[in-house]
Amino acid sequence: MKIIRRIIVVLLVLAVAAGLAAWGLLTYIKPQQQLDLAYTDISLESQLVDIIRSKKPEVRISDEELNQLGKKAIAKHARVSPDVTITGADFTRSGDNLTADVNLLWKNTVPVGAQMTFKLAWTGKELTVTHTGTHIRSFEVPQGVVSIAPAAISLDSYLPSIVHIKEVRFDPDFVVIGLTLR
């Protein structure tokens, strides 16, 4: 009788410990901030007046405008794998490195807050955003668990048809787009 009682007590203690561990894990991975994928379309045409005034054929995209472009790109491809959907994002840039604080939904039930890093590159026609890593707080997520295919953002669609993008530079405060006429 004592053995059965001890087994039951041990099983109850293990069940409580497992429940506390699961609760701790869910608390650790939950999003730290409310994020969404709502974005505002940007208009590079409005900057054409500034080009005429400054006599520099370039458009500057601020970090906030880049944030809007990033949200738009993610919103189109929110399901990054069969198990993971991005539900919110906020982007910050440093040179050609882009960091996204994201809220994910794993298996359509578990909310997860993560930080994803990307590399920006200009490929001649499109701004390519390549996923380089993911962190959940201080834990680095292996590449195979969350991997995102490179996203290509066409900037030509934001410009009049007679304008061509010559180059893209990643300055400290702006992404600078050099322009020419076709």
N, C-alpha and C positions, 0 to 999 in steps of 0.2 A: 504494500500500500504506500509506504514511504517513497519507494522508487517511482511509482506512477505519479505521485504528487510532485516530486522533484523534476520529473520529465515535463510535466505540465507547466511548472514554474519556469523552467529553462526555455521552453517553447514560447511562453508568453513574453519573457524578457527579450528573446530574440526577435519576436514579432514587433515589440515596441521599439527596439533598437533599429530594425529595418525601416519601420515607419518614420522614425526620427531622421534616419539617414536620407530617406527619399524626400522628406520635407526640407531638410537642409540643402539638398542638391537643387530642388526646384526653387528654393529661395535664392540660392547663389546664382543660378543661371537666368532668373527672370529679368526682364528689361528694367534698366535703371531710369529711363525717361520715356515719356510718351512721344512717339514719332509717327508720322504718316507718310504717304506717298503723294500727297496733294502738291501740285506744282503749278507754276505760272509760266506760260510760254514767254520766251524772251524775243525781242525784236532787235535784230542787228541793223535793220534799215534805219531805225531812229538815230543811230550813231553816224549815219552818213553825213549829216549836217556838220557834226564835229570834225569829220574828215576834211570837209571843204574848208572849214575855219582854220584848222591846224596845219593843213597842207601835208599831212602825213597819211599815207594810204594804209591805215591800220585801224582795227577795231579792238577794243579792250573788253574782255569778259571778266567781270568781277567774280570773286569767290561765291557771292550769293547767286549770281547768274549761273555759275557752274553748278552750284547746288541744285538749282531748278532743272538744268539739263540732266544732271545725274538722276534726280528723282523721276524725271520723265522716262529715261532709259530703263531704270529699274521697274517702273510701273508697267512697262510693256513686257517685261520678262521677270515678273515677281516670283514665279515658281522656278527656283534654281535647281531643284532636283525633285524626284517624286515625293520625298519626305519633307522638304524644306521650302517654305514660302516666305518671302520678305514682305512684311506688313508696314514698315516705316523706315525712313532713312534720313540722315543729315550728313552732309559732306563738308569736309575741310581739306584744304590743299596746302602743300608746301613744295614749291618747285613743281617737279613732275610726279610727285607722290600725292596720292589722294587717299584720304582716310574717311571711311563711312561708318558712322555709328548706326547700327541697324537693329530693328526688332524683327525677329523671325518667328515663325510658327512651325514647330516640328511635329510631324504626323498630324497636322491640323488640330492639335490640342495643347501642346506644351509651348508657352511663350518663352522665347529666349532673347536676351540682349547680347549683342556681339559687336565687335569692332572689326571691320574688314579693311584691308589695305589693297590699294591698286596702284598700278604704274600707268601714267599717261604717255601717249606717244602720238605724234602726227605722222600719218602714213602717206601723205600726199593728197588725199581726198577726204579722209575721215579722221576724227579724233578717236583713237583706240584706247579703251580702258581695259587693262588686264589685271585680273585678280591675282594677288601675290600672297595673301595669308588671311587668317581669321583668328581672332582671340575672343574668348569669353572671360571677361575680367583678366586675370593673370594666366589663364590656361590657354595654350596654343592648340587650336583644333587642327588635326592632321588634314593635309590637302585633300585626301580622298573623301572625307566626310562632307565637307562643304567646298565644292569647286564650281566656279562660274565661268562659263565660256567668255572669251573676250567680247566686249560690246563695242560696236562701231557707231559713232555718232557723226552723222553727216552735217557739217556746218553750212554747206552750200545751200541747203534748203532754207536757210534763214536770210539769204542775201538775194538781191535782184539778179536776174539771169545774166546780165552783162558783166557782173563782177566775179572774179576768180580768186581763190585763196592761194597766195604764193607761199606763205610759210606760217608756222605757228611757233611761238616762243612761250616758255613758261617763266615769266618774270615773278619776282617776289609777291607783288600785289595783284597781278592780273595775268590772264592768259591773253597774249597779244597775237592778233591775227593780221598778218600782212596781206594786203589786197592788191590786185592788178585788174585792169580791164581786159576782157576777152578780145 
